[in-house]
């Protein structure tokens, strides 16, 4: 009897031969194939041009309570993780502004918003922030004026959510008169042909991977950061350590959009960086603290670069999914949102 005719069933230690062995082998192969297909669907979904008609042009995949989205030049994941409520929001708007010079590529907008207290402020940022940034950048032709433009954009966004209160939002779950207890971080990147403009307010973060090493483009706004602690105390506030540093013992970040009840101690003024692009730039990673609390900048770049080296077209989506899975494996207790943007020159962003 040949080895091809014999199959040892490890569960029962019985010898199975002939047609039955072949049938069992085919069944096992089918299960492995279906499992592989399911994993691939988690990693790669359809392209999302959010500036177009979303009902017709957007296809979404739901996984682990969130989304996984892939395109040739970017990919993102956004999952609830171990939280009951999903309060993160992600905004991707390709060519959201078009330069005056004909033939030049437009700027792309990427944003991660990590809400707290409720989701309606983060949702409002997802729907409006790119519009406000486009309006302000339209009057800022030179890079020297971009910082002021981003500060104005964040101030307008903060004023809108503060005045609106959030009660009209379908996502608002706040109790009566509690909408001013809601806020959101905001890390926003505007990617153009020669530069990357990043504005950050809160503890989400932007990291550029250049020649395999991280270049941090934003600084987390934690209440015990020395300059933030000094600013809060100068305004008459206090930082109380209760399960970590918190403004007035409540909020674990010192800057955010919204949070009207904590002003002026919690401000919506962003810190802005303008970075010239280089030949060694590989990708840009934007993520909420659900990732950064458990994954270092160096590890994030290593994971992204490993996905890049696999040579697949949608490696950005694979990198975002892999980073999200890593954060979950490391017991991240927060919502997790990760955006990966391909910055390699051949993509002509």
N, C-alpha and C positions, 0 to 999 in steps of 0.2 A: 504494500500500500504506500503510495507516494505521500510526501508531506503536504501537498496541495489538497489531499482528500481528508486530512485530519485537522480538527480544531479542538484545542483544549479549553473547555469552559471553566474559567477560574472560580466561578461562584460555586459550582457543584462538583468540580474535578471529574466530570464525566467526559467520555470521548464521543465526539460528534463527527460523523463522516458524511461524505457524499453531498447530496442536494441540500440537506438541512444545514450543513456547515457553510455552504455557499450562501444560503438565504440569510443566515445570521451575520455573515461578513458584510453582505449588501446592506442590511439594516443598520449595522454599526457605522458604515461609511455614510449612509444617508443622514444619521443623527449628527455625525461630525460636520457634514456639509451644511446642514441647517443651522447648527450652532455658529459656524463661521459666517454664514450669511447674516445672521442676527447681529453679530458683533460688528460687521461691516456697516450695517444700517445705522448702528449707534454712532459710528465715527463720521459718516459722510451723508449729508443731506443735500437738498437743492440749493442753488444760488439764490441770494436774497437781495435784489436791488430795491432797497426800501424807498428810494425816491420815486419809484414807479407805482403803478396801481398794485397795491399789495394783495388785494383779493385775487388778482389774476396772475401776478408774477411771482408770488411767494409760495413756496412749498415748505412745510415745517415737519420736523420729526420731534416727537415728545419722547424723552428718555429720562428716567430717574427724576421725574417731576419737573423737567425743564426742556430746553431746546438744544439741538446740535445743528449748526448751519455751516455749510461749506461753499466756497467759491474759489476761483482760481487764485485770487490775490489775497484772500483773507478767509478766516474761519472763526467760529466762536461756539462756545458752549455756555449755557446758563441753566443751572440746576438748583433746586431747593435744598438738596443735601439732607441734613438731619433736622432742618427747621420745618415746622408745620406750615408756615406761610412763606410764599416767595415774594421778597421785597426788592430784589435786584432788577435792573432794567439795562438793556444794551441797545445802543443806537449805531447803525452803520449806514452812511449816506455817501455813495460814490458820486464824485463830481458834483458836490453840493454847491460849489461856486465855480464859475467859469471865468478865467482870466480875460482881461480886455484884449490881450494880444492873440490874434487869430492863429490857430494851429497849435497852441500850447495846451497841454493836458490840464484838466480841472483839478481842484483840490478835493481830497477825500476826507470825510469826517468819521471819527470813531469815538464812542463814548461808553463808559461803564458807570452806572449810577447804583449805589448801594443804599437803599432806603432803610430807615429805622422808625419804629412806631407805627408805620403803615406803609403801603406801597405807592400812595397817590403822588407824592413829591417826586419819587424816582420815575414814575410813569410820565409825569408832566415834563421832566427833563428829557426823557426819550423823545417825546413828541415835539418839543419846542426849542431845545438848546441849539440844534444845528441851524435853525432859522435865525435865531438871535446872533449867533456867531457869524453867519453869512452877511447879515445886515451890517454888523460892526466892522468886519474885515473889508467890506466894500469901500469904506472910507479910509482904510489904512493901507496905502499902497506900499509903504516901505516896512521892512522887518522891524525897524526901530519903533514903529507905532503899534506893533501887534500886541505887545503886552497890555497897553492901555485898552486896546479893543477887546481883549479877552476879559479884562477886569470889568468893563462895561457890560459885556454879555452876561457874566455871572451875576452882576448886580441886578440886571433886568429880570433874569430868571428868578432870582430870590424875591424880587418885588412882586412878580406875578404869582408865585405860589403862596406868598404871605398874604397878599390881597385876596386871592381866590379862595383861600381857606381849605380847598380840597373837597368840600361837601358835594359839589356837582360831579365829582369823578365817580365813575362806575366801580372803580377799584377801592374806593374809600370805605374803610371799616371802622372809622373813628367813632368814639362816643361823642355825644353832643358837647360842643365847645372844647373839644380836645384836638382839633386839627392843627393848632399851632404848636402841638407837642410832637410834630412829625417833621422829619428832614431827610436829607440824602447827601451822601458824598457825590463828587463828580470829578472824574478824571477824563479829560477830553484831549484828543490828538487830531491835529489837522496836518495831513501829509500832502506835501507838494513835491515837485520834481527835485528841488534842491535842498529843502529843509523839512524838519519835523517840529511843529509847534505843539507844545503840551501845556495845558492848564490844569491844575489840581487843587481840589478843595476837599480835605478829609483824608481818610487813610486807605483809599484805593491807590493804585500805583501804576506807573508806566516805566517799562524797562526796555531798552534797545539792546539787541544782541549784535555785537560788532566783533568780527573775527573770533567768534566763540566765547567772548567775554561780555559780561553785563555792563551796560552804561545806564545808570539810574537817571531818569529824566524828571522825577518828581520826588518830593520829600513828604513822608507821612505826617499828618498834623495830629499829633498826640498831645494831650493836655500837659504831660510832664516833659515835653521837649523844652529845653531851657528858654528859648525865645518866646515860645507860646505861653509858658507859665508866667513869664514876666509880663506879657501883654494882657493876659487874663487878670492878673492881680492889679495891674495899673488901671484897669477899667473898673475895679471894685469887686471882682469876682474871686472865687476860690477854687482850688483843685483839691478834691477830697479823694483819698485812696480807699476805694471800696471795690474789691475784686478788680483792682487795677486803678489807674489814675482816671478820674472823671470830673468834668466841669460841674461844679456844685454837687458832686456826688452822683450825677445822673448820666451824663453823656461821655462816652469813652473816646471822643474826638473833639478837637478844638475848633475845627472849621467845617461848615456844612451849609448846604442850601436849605432854607426853611428854619425850623426850630425857633420860631419867633419868641417863645417864652424864655429862651436863654440868651437873647441878644442884650447887650453888645459883646458878651463874653465869647459866644460862638459867632463867628463872622463868616460871610460868604465870599470874602476876598480871596481869589486864587493866587497861588504862586505859579509863575509862567516861565517856561524855558523855551528857547529857540535854538535848535541844534542843526548844524550843517550836516547833510548826508555825505557819507563816505563810501568808497568802493567796497569796503569790508562789511558794510551793513547787511545783515541777513534778515532780521525780522524785528517787529515791535510787538511787545506783549503788554496789554492792558488787562488788569484784573482787580476784582474786589478783594478785601482782606480775607475772605474765605479761602483764597489760595495762599496769599502772602503770609498769613499767620503760621502756616505749616511747611511752606516750600520756599527755599532761599532763592535769591536772584540768580545765583550761579547755577543751581540745579535746574531752574526754569529754562535758562539758556541752553544747558546741556541737553535737556529733553527736546526742546525745539530743534536744535541742531541735529540730533539723532533722527528726528522725523524728516528733516530736510535731506539728509544723506540717503534716505531710502529712495529718493528720486521720483516719488509719486506726485502727480499733478496737484492733488488736494492735500498737500502735507500740512498746510496751516490748520485745517480742520482736525487732522490727526494729532497735531501738537496740542491744540486746545483740549481735545478729548482726553489725551494722555495726562495732561496737567491736572485736569479735573478729577480723573480717576486716582491720581497720586494723592491729591488733597483729601479725597474721601478715604483712601487707605490710611492716611496719616491722621484720621479722626478729626478732620475739620468739622466744627460744629455750626458753621454759618452757611448761608447761601453762597454759591460759588459761580462766578461769571468770569470767563476768560476770552479775550479777543487776541488773535495772532494775525499780524499783517505782514505780508511778504514785502521786503524792502530791497530785494536784489535788483540791480540795475536793469536786467533784461526785461523786467515787468513794466518799465517805463511808467511808474506811478506819477 
